[in-house]
């Protein structure tokens, strides 16, 4: 592998990361906008419910009914959040790993190549099917290109 092809590969990976980050930010922005509209709609629904209740009972009783409904909804949300059984995620930053030298990298690449060649020579049919399956999966996961 030449230096130029390594740089091209690294640049392609950087472009993929940039595109993924851009897509994530745009999606998050759209979701925030949707959440704002839903919050506004919820506020108007609560106000409409209060006005309807006010026609049926005195204003303080209508306000208490709305407050009770909101409290029950909040307790329900808390119960759902507390019932989730998720393992706590560790937010600690892993210690920096020392970068391998070029010589170590070449040795590891040679070792991996030898192991792969040994496995391919033992079962070439399985290796070919695996390569085809991986090619199909990668091809399906790639985003559409405007070529």
GUMAR-663054 format. One record per residue: residue number from 1; residue in three letters; x, y negated, z negated of N, C-alpha, C in turn. Coordinates in nm, 4 decimals, padded with zeros to 6 digits. Example, Ala and Ser with C-alpha at 12.3 -4.5 7.8 and 13.67 -1.06 7.14 Angstrom:
2
{site 1 ALA {01.3190 00.5690 -00.7800} {01.2300 00.4500 -00.7800} {01.3200 00.3300 -00.7800}},
{site 2 SER {01.2850 00.2250 -00.7080} {01.3670 00.1060 -00.7140} {01.2900 -00.0030 -00.7870}},
! end
This chain:
147
{site 1 UNK {00.0855 00.1167 00.0000} {00.0000 00.0000 00.0000} {00.0903 -00.1232 00.0000}},
{site 2 UNK {00.0713 -00.2111 00.0932} {00.1553 -00.3291 00.1022} {00.1023 -00.4386 00.0114}},
{site 3 UNK {00.1829 -00.5388 -00.0083} {00.1439 -00.6509 -00.0941} {00.0250 -00.7244 -00.0333}},
{site 4 UNK {00.0251 -00.7387 00.0988} {-00.0836 -00.8098 00.1660} {-00.2172 -00.7386 00.1468}},
{site 5 UNK {-00.2167 -00.6056 00.1615} {-00.3424 -00.5324 00.1424} {-00.3859 -00.5365 -00.0037}},
{site 6 UNK {-00.2901 -00.5383 -00.0958} {-00.3245 -00.5507 -00.2378} {-00.3884 -00.6857 -00.2653}},
{site 7 UNK {-00.3338 -00.7911 -00.2052} {-00.3905 -00.9242 -00.2233} {-00.5302 -00.9338 -00.1622}},
{site 8 UNK {-00.5486 -00.8713 -00.0464} {-00.6808 -00.8720 00.0163} {-00.7825 -00.7989 -00.0701}},
{site 9 UNK {-00.7412 -00.6861 -00.1272} {-00.8294 -00.6109 -00.2163} {-00.8642 -00.6929 -00.3394}},
{site 10 UNK {-00.7645 -00.7578 -00.3981} {-00.7895 -00.8410 -00.5166} {-00.8815 -00.9576 -00.4822}},
{site 11 UNK {-00.8610 -01.0187 -00.3667} {-00.9461 -01.1305 -00.3252} {-01.0898 -01.0845 -00.3042}},
{site 12 UNK {-01.1065 -00.9645 -00.2448} {-01.2413 -00.9108 -00.2249} {-01.3097 -00.8856 -00.3592}},
{site 13 UNK {-01.2343 -00.8374 -00.4567} {-01.2916 -00.8143 -00.5891} {-01.3305 -00.9464 -00.6552}},
{site 14 UNK {-01.2475 -01.0481 -00.6391} {-01.2796 -01.1795 -00.6948} {-01.4071 -01.2340 -00.6313}},
{site 15 UNK {-01.4213 -01.2177 -00.5005} {-01.5423 -01.2634 -00.4328} {-01.6656 -01.1880 -00.4821}},
{site 16 UNK {-01.6512 -01.0578 -00.5044} {-01.7635 -00.9798 -00.5559} {-01.8036 -01.0259 -00.6949}},
{site 17 UNK {-01.7050 -01.0530 -00.7799} {-01.7341 -01.1003 -00.9156} {-01.8022 -01.2371 -00.9084}},
{site 18 UNK {-01.7506 -01.3250 -00.8234} {-01.8095 -01.4584 -00.8093} {-01.9546 -01.4495 -00.7634}},
{site 19 UNK {-01.9808 -01.3639 -00.6649} {-02.1176 -01.3476 -00.6160} {-02.2086 -01.2894 -00.7239}},
{site 20 UNK {-02.1575 -01.1946 -00.8006} {-02.2373 -01.1362 -00.9092} {-02.2695 -01.2395 -01.0153}},
{site 21 UNK {-02.1715 -01.3217 -01.0509} {-02.1943 -01.4250 -01.1521} {-02.2950 -01.5272 -01.1005}},
{site 22 UNK {-02.2811 -01.5677 -00.9762} {-02.3743 -01.6640 -00.9178} {-02.5166 -01.6082 -00.9169}},
{site 23 UNK {-02.5319 -01.4833 -00.8785} {-02.6645 -01.4215 -00.8759} {-02.7230 -01.4119 -01.0164}},
{site 24 UNK {-02.6404 -01.3795 -01.1138} {-02.6875 -01.3703 -01.2522} {-02.7310 -01.5062 -01.3044}},
{site 25 UNK {-02.6555 -01.6108 -01.2738} {-02.6904 -01.7452 -01.3205} {-02.8211 -01.7918 -01.2565}},
{site 26 UNK {-02.8380 -01.7685 -01.1288} {-02.9612 -01.8087 -01.0610} {-03.0804 -01.7329 -01.1188}},
{site 27 UNK {-03.0648 -01.6028 -01.1408} {-03.1721 -01.5231 -01.1995} {-03.2067 -01.5727 -01.3389}},
{site 28 UNK {-03.1053 -01.6033 -01.4194} {-03.1307 -01.6543 -01.5543} {-03.2034 -01.7885 -01.5489}},
{site 29 UNK {-03.1673 -01.8748 -01.4574} {-03.2355 -02.0034 -01.4419} {-03.3820 -01.9867 -01.4062}},
{site 30 UNK {-03.4103 -01.8945 -01.3152} {-03.5491 -01.8685 -01.2762} {-03.6276 -01.8139 -01.3945}},
{site 31 UNK {-03.5659 -01.7243 -01.4716} {-03.6347 -01.6684 -01.5883} {-03.6615 -01.7752 -01.6947}},
{site 32 UNK {-03.5683 -01.8679 -01.7137} {-03.5895 -01.9758 -01.8106} {-03.7052 -02.0643 -01.7654}},
{site 33 UNK {-03.7104 -02.0965 -01.6374} {-03.8201 -02.1768 -01.5851} {-03.9544 -02.1050 -01.6032}},
{site 34 UNK {-03.9566 -01.9764 -01.5776} {-04.0790 -01.8986 -01.5978} {-04.1189 -01.8976 -01.7451}},
{site 35 UNK {-04.0213 -01.8864 -01.8343} {-04.0509 -01.8868 -01.9782} {-04.1107 -02.0206 -02.0212}},
{site 36 UNK {-04.0621 -02.1310 -01.9640} {-04.1168 -02.2633 -01.9966} {-04.2625 -02.2716 -01.9526}},
{site 37 UNK {-04.2938 -02.2241 -01.8325} {-04.4316 -02.2272 -01.7848} {-04.5220 -02.1383 -01.8709}},
{site 38 UNK {-04.4711 -02.0225 -01.9101} {-04.5511 -01.9344 -01.9952} {-04.5746 -01.9983 -02.1316}},
{site 39 UNK {-04.4737 -02.0660 -02.1871} {-04.4907 -02.1341 -02.3152} {-04.5956 -02.2451 -02.3048}},
{site 40 UNK {-04.5912 -02.3212 -02.1970} {-04.6930 -02.4260 -02.1765} {-04.8323 -02.3653 -02.1632}},
{site 41 UNK {-04.8441 -02.2587 -02.0866} {-04.9735 -02.1936 -02.0700} {-05.0243 -02.1398 -02.2033}},
{site 42 UNK {-04.9350 -02.0853 -02.2837} {-04.9746 -02.0351 -02.4158} {-05.0249 -02.1492 -02.5037}},
{site 43 UNK {-04.9570 -02.2635 -02.4988} {-05.0014 -02.3794 -02.5761} {-05.1402 -02.4247 -02.5358}},
{site 44 UNK {-05.1662 -02.4304 -02.4064} {-05.2991 -02.4697 -02.3600} {-05.4044 -02.3647 -02.3977}},
{site 45 UNK {-05.3691 -02.2376 -02.3949} {-05.4637 -02.1337 -02.4345} {-05.4977 -02.1451 -02.5826}},
{site 46 UNK {-05.3993 -02.1751 -02.6654} {-05.4243 -02.1932 -02.8081} {-05.5134 -02.3149 -02.8314}},
{site 47 UNK {-05.4842 -02.4233 -02.7591} {-05.5672 -02.5441 -02.7728} {-05.7114 -02.5169 -02.7281}},
{site 48 UNK {-05.7273 -02.4440 -02.6184} {-05.8619 -02.4118 -02.5698} {-05.9347 -02.3225 -02.6703}},
{site 49 UNK {-05.8635 -02.2279 -02.7284} {-05.9244 -02.1425 -02.8298} {-05.9680 -02.2223 -02.9516}},
{site 50 UNK {-05.8850 -02.3168 -02.9922} {-05.9212 -02.4025 -03.1062} {-06.0449 -02.4855 -03.0737}},
{site 51 UNK {-06.0494 -02.5433 -02.9538} {-06.1650 -02.6261 -02.9171} {-06.2916 -02.5421 -02.9114}},
{site 52 UNK {-06.2831 -02.4202 -02.8619} {-06.4004 -02.3326 -02.8579} {-06.4455 -02.2976 -02.9994}},
{site 53 UNK {-06.3464 -02.2631 -03.0872} {-06.3818 -02.2309 -03.2251} {-06.4425 -02.3515 -03.2969}},
{site 54 UNK {-06.3961 -02.4703 -03.2626} {-06.4456 -02.5910 -03.3282} {-06.5938 -02.6153 -03.2970}},
{site 55 UNK {-06.6389 -02.5662 -03.1812} {-06.7816 -02.5807 -03.1501} {-06.8662 -02.4823 -03.2300}},
{site 56 UNK {-06.8067 -02.3769 -03.2812} {-06.8786 -02.2730 -03.3537} {-06.8693 -02.2888 -03.5063}},
{site 57 UNK {-06.7656 -02.3582 -03.5565} {-06.7437 -02.3724 -03.7008} {-06.6775 -02.5062 -03.7301}},
{site 58 UNK {-06.6647 -02.5442 -03.8557} {-06.5979 -02.6703 -03.8882} {-06.4504 -02.6683 -03.8446}},
{site 59 UNK {-06.3949 -02.7870 -03.8201} {-06.2578 -02.8002 -03.7702} {-06.1548 -02.7323 -03.8605}},
{site 60 UNK {-06.1608 -02.7495 -03.9947} {-06.0600 -02.6817 -04.0778} {-06.0669 -02.5290 -04.0658}},
{site 61 UNK {-06.1858 -02.4737 -04.0560} {-06.1983 -02.3283 -04.0421} {-06.1435 -02.2830 -03.9065}},
{site 62 UNK {-06.1682 -02.3604 -03.8008} {-06.1146 -02.3268 -03.6679} {-05.9629 -02.3303 -03.6698}},
{site 63 UNK {-05.9067 -02.4313 -03.7375} {-05.7612 -02.4412 -03.7466} {-05.7038 -02.3221 -03.8233}},
{site 64 UNK {-05.7719 -02.2801 -03.9301} {-05.7259 -02.1637 -04.0050} {-05.7326 -02.0364 -03.9215}},
{site 65 UNK {-05.8353 -02.0228 -03.8396} {-05.8452 -01.9057 -03.7518} {-05.7293 -01.9019 -03.6515}},
{site 66 UNK {-05.6991 -02.0171 -03.5929} {-05.5876 -02.0236 -03.4973} {-05.4560 -01.9931 -03.5683}},
{site 67 UNK {-05.4366 -02.0508 -03.6873} {-05.3135 -02.0263 -03.7623} {-05.3013 -01.8784 -03.7989}},
{site 68 UNK {-05.4112 -01.8174 -03.8411} {-05.4081 -01.6749 -03.8741} {-05.3749 -01.5886 -03.7534}},
{site 69 UNK {-05.4322 -01.6225 -03.6385} {-05.4013 -01.5475 -03.5167} {-05.2548 -01.5600 -03.4767}},
{site 70 UNK {-05.2010 -01.6812 -03.4886} {-05.0589 -01.7009 -03.4568} {-04.9697 -01.6254 -03.5554}},
{site 71 UNK {-05.0086 -01.6257 -03.6839} {-04.9302 -01.5538 -03.7838} {-04.9315 -01.4039 -03.7560}},
{site 72 UNK {-05.0476 -01.3500 -03.7208} {-05.0554 -01.2073 -03.6875} {-04.9713 -01.1736 -03.5645}},
{site 73 UNK {-04.9758 -01.2599 -03.4643} {-04.8944 -01.2367 -03.3444} {-04.7459 -01.2386 -03.3795}},
{site 74 UNK {-04.7051 -01.3344 -03.4652} {-04.5653 -01.3408 -03.5066} {-04.5232 -01.2179 -03.5846}},
{site 75 UNK {-04.6106 -01.1717 -03.6761} {-04.5790 -01.0504 -03.7525} {-04.5692 -00.9282 -03.6619}},
{site 76 UNK {-04.6547 -00.9218 -03.5609} {-04.6490 -00.8111 -03.4661} {-04.5168 -00.8121 -03.3883}},
{site 77 UNK {-04.4748 -00.9298 -03.3466} {-04.3474 -00.9408 -03.2734} {-04.2315 -00.9010 -03.3633}},
{site 78 UNK {-04.2341 -00.9448 -03.4891} {-04.1278 -00.9071 -03.5834} {-04.1267 -00.7560 -03.6051}},
{site 79 UNK {-04.2455 -00.6943 -03.6174} {-04.2527 -00.5491 -03.6372} {-04.1953 -00.4742 -03.5179}},
{site 80 UNK {-04.2257 -00.5220 -03.3980} {-04.1709 -00.4573 -03.2785} {-04.0189 -00.4722 -03.2752}},
{site 81 UNK {-03.9694 -00.5908 -03.3090} {-03.8248 -00.6139 -03.3079} {-03.7544 -00.5287 -03.4134}},
{site 82 UNK {-03.8155 -00.5146 -03.5294} {-03.7532 -00.4369 -03.6366} {-03.7598 -00.2867 -03.6095}},
{site 83 UNK {-03.8588 -00.2434 -03.5331} {-03.8733 -00.1001 -03.5079} {-03.7781 -00.0491 -03.4006}},
{site 84 UNK {-03.7175 -00.1393 -03.3302} {-03.6229 -00.0960 -03.2268} {-03.5036 -00.0312 -03.2942}},
{site 85 UNK {-03.4664 00.0844 -03.2472} {-03.3557 00.1592 -03.3071} {-03.2348 00.1481 -03.2163}},
{site 86 UNK {-03.1656 00.0398 -03.2301} {-03.0456 00.0197 -03.1492} {-02.9252 00.0212 -03.2402}},
{site 87 UNK {-02.8200 00.0816 -03.1919} {-02.6974 00.0801 -03.2697} {-02.6358 -00.0589 -03.2604}},
{site 88 UNK {-02.5791 -00.1069 -03.3693} {-02.5194 -00.2407 -03.3640} {-02.4002 -00.2418 -03.2695}},
{site 89 UNK {-02.3947 -00.3453 -03.1908} {-02.2844 -00.3577 -03.0951} {-02.1690 -00.4326 -03.1588}},
{site 90 UNK {-02.0529 -00.3860 -03.1299} {-01.9337 -00.4522 -03.1821} {-01.8998 -00.5692 -03.0911}},
{site 91 UNK {-01.8872 -00.6863 -03.1491} {-01.8564 -00.8065 -03.0720} {-01.7089 -00.8448 -03.0826}},
{site 92 UNK {-01.6289 -00.7576 -03.1439} {-01.4887 -00.7916 -03.1608} {-01.4153 -00.7808 -03.0277}},
{site 93 UNK {-01.3183 -00.8644 -03.0099} {-01.2385 -00.8658 -02.8881} {-01.1270 -00.7634 -02.9039}},
{site 94 UNK {-01.1147 -00.6719 -02.8073} {-01.0087 -00.5721 -02.8198} {-00.8717 -00.6386 -02.8083}},
{site 95 UNK {-00.7721 -00.5816 -02.8744} {-00.6381 -00.6405 -02.8655} {-00.5844 -00.6306 -02.7226}},
{site 96 UNK {-00.5047 -00.7268 -02.6868} {-00.4486 -00.7311 -02.5514} {-00.3561 -00.6114 -02.5302}},
{site 97 UNK {-00.3738 -00.5452 -02.4178} {-00.2904 -00.4304 -02.3838} {-00.1682 -00.4800 -02.3060}},
{site 98 UNK {-00.0526 -00.4264 -02.3344} {00.0644 -00.4667 -02.2550} {00.0493 -00.4166 -02.1119}},
{site 99 UNK {00.0882 -00.4996 -02.0179} {00.0779 -00.4642 -01.8774} {00.1885 -00.3656 -01.8406}},
{site 100 UNK {00.1520 -00.2600 -01.7653} {00.2556 -00.1644 -01.7255} {00.3499 -00.2266 -01.6229}},
{site 101 UNK {00.4699 -00.1762 -01.6231} {00.5684 -00.2247 -01.5263} {00.5365 -00.1649 -01.3892}},
{site 102 UNK {00.6003 -00.2181 -01.2872} {00.5789 -00.1678 -01.1510} {00.6214 -00.0221 -01.1422}},
{site 103 UNK {00.7309 00.0116 -01.2090} {00.7810 00.1491 -01.2069} {00.6786 00.2436 -01.2722}},
{site 104 UNK {00.6228 00.2035 -01.3865} {00.5220 00.2867 -01.4531} {00.3966 00.3008 -01.3672}},
{site 105 UNK {00.3583 00.1939 -01.3013} {00.2410 00.1976 -01.2150} {00.2622 00.2939 -01.0988}},
{site 106 UNK {00.3798 00.2904 -01.0395} {00.4097 00.3812 -00.9282} {00.4116 00.5261 -00.9750}},
{site 107 UNK {00.4678 00.5503 -01.0938} {00.4699 00.6867 -01.1475} {00.3279 00.7378 -01.1707}},
{site 108 UNK {00.2417 00.6540 -01.2273} {00.1031 00.6939 -01.2511} {00.0290 00.7186 -01.1197}},
{site 109 UNK {00.0544 00.6333 -01.0211} {-00.0094 00.6519 -00.8905} {00.0372 00.7820 -00.8256}},
{site 110 UNK {00.1659 00.8112 -00.8351} {00.2175 00.9362 -00.7791} {00.1577 01.0569 -00.8509}},
{site 111 UNK {00.1473 01.0497 -00.9827} {00.0898 01.1588 -01.0595} {-00.0566 01.1802 -01.0213}},
{site 112 UNK {-00.1322 01.0717 -01.0098} {-00.2726 01.0831 -00.9716} {-00.2861 01.1411 -00.8308}},
{site 113 UNK {-00.2008 01.0969 -00.7402} {-00.2045 01.1481 -00.6030} {-00.1767 01.2977 -00.6008}},
{site 114 UNK {-00.0745 01.3419 -00.6769} {-00.0428 01.4843 -00.6808} {-00.1588 01.5663 -00.7372}},
{site 115 UNK {-00.2225 01.5161 -00.8423} {-00.3351 01.5881 -00.9024} {-00.4530 01.5959 -00.8054}},
{site 116 UNK {-00.4802 01.4877 -00.7366} {-00.5906 01.4871 -00.6405} {-00.5611 01.5838 -00.5265}},
{site 117 UNK {-00.4391 01.5824 -00.4755} {-00.4033 01.6723 -00.3658} {-00.4128 01.8180 -00.4100}},
{site 118 UNK {-00.3781 01.8470 -00.5360} {-00.3878 01.9832 -00.5880} {-00.5345 02.0274 -00.5928}},
{site 119 UNK {-00.6222 01.9397 -00.6411} {-00.7646 01.9733 -00.6493} {-00.8262 01.9879 -00.5109}},
{site 120 UNK {-00.7864 01.9023 -00.4168} {-00.8393 01.9111 -00.2807} {-00.7930 02.0395 -00.2138}},
{site 121 UNK {-00.6671 02.0784 -00.2363} {-00.6179 02.2012 -00.1732} {-00.6842 02.3254 -00.2333}},
{site 122 UNK {-00.7282 02.3184 -00.3602} {-00.7959 02.4325 -00.4220} {-00.9384 02.4482 -00.3676}},
{site 123 UNK {-01.0095 02.3378 -00.3465} {-01.1476 02.3469 -00.2967} {-01.1745 02.2312 -00.2009}},
{site 124 UNK {-01.1354 02.2483 -00.0732} {-01.1534 02.1400 00.0233} {-01.3003 02.1097 00.0538}},
{site 125 UNK {-01.3861 02.2100 00.0511} {-01.5284 02.1863 00.0785} {-01.5921 02.0985 -00.0283}},
{site 126 UNK {-01.5616 02.1290 -00.1513} {-01.6155 02.0493 -00.2616} {-01.5630 01.9068 -00.2551}},
{site 127 UNK {-01.4359 01.8916 -00.2207} {-01.3780 01.7579 -00.2101} {-01.4453 01.6782 -00.0982}},
{site 128 UNK {-01.4718 01.7436 00.0135} {-01.5362 01.6742 00.1255} {-01.6791 01.6333 00.0891}},
{site 129 UNK {-01.7538 01.7226 00.0250} {-01.8903 01.6890 -00.0162} {-01.8911 01.5761 -00.1185}},
{site 130 UNK {-01.7956 01.5778 -00.2107} {-01.7858 01.4710 -00.3097} {-01.7559 01.3382 -00.2416}},
{site 131 UNK {-01.6646 01.3400 -00.1457} {-01.6299 01.2169 -00.0752} {-01.7499 01.1633 00.0026}},
{site 132 UNK {-01.8253 01.2510 00.0661} {-01.9434 01.2074 00.1409} {-02.0478 01.1500 00.0455}},
{site 133 UNK {-02.0706 01.2182 -00.0674} {-02.1688 01.1702 -00.1646} {-02.1296 01.0336 -00.2197}},
{site 134 UNK {-02.0023 01.0177 -00.2556} {-01.9563 00.8877 -00.3052} {-01.9679 00.7804 -00.1982}},
{site 135 UNK {-01.9390 00.8154 -00.0745} {-01.9532 00.7186 00.0341} {-02.0967 00.6741 00.0525}},
{site 136 UNK {-02.1907 00.7675 00.0426} {-02.3317 00.7328 00.0554} {-02.3749 00.6428 -00.0603}},
{site 137 UNK {-02.3336 00.6778 -00.1824} {-02.3712 00.5984 -00.2998} {-02.3148 00.4577 -00.2899}},
{site 138 UNK {-02.1876 00.4462 -00.2573} {-02.1268 00.3131 -00.2444} {-02.1928 00.2349 -00.1318}},
{site 139 UNK {-02.2252 00.3021 -00.0225} {-02.2909 00.2353 00.0892} {-02.4293 00.1844 00.0524}},
{site 140 UNK {-02.5012 00.2603 -00.0294} {-02.6338 00.2164 -00.0719} {-02.6264 00.1040 -00.1739}},
{site 141 UNK {-02.5221 00.1014 -00.2557} {-02.5103 -00.0002 -00.3593} {-02.4537 -00.1319 -00.3081}},
{site 142 UNK {-02.3891 -00.1292 -00.1951} {-02.3320 -00.2536 -00.1408} {-02.4415 -00.3477 -00.1011}},
{site 143 UNK {-02.4237 -00.4776 -00.1301} {-02.5249 -00.5741 -00.0870} {-02.5205 -00.5892 00.0645}},
{site 144 UNK {-02.6333 -00.6279 00.1211} {-02.6403 -00.6475 00.2657} {-02.5447 -00.7556 00.3125}},
{site 145 UNK {-02.4812 -00.7321 00.4229} {-02.3871 -00.8305 00.4761} {-02.4449 -00.8913 00.6023}},
{site 146 UNK {-02.4131 -01.0173 00.6248} {-02.4629 -01.0894 00.7413} {-02.3625 -01.0825 00.8547}},
{site 147 UNK {-02.3338 -00.9621 00.9020} {-02.2373 -00.9450 01.0119} {-02.3067 -00.9537 01.1438}},
! end
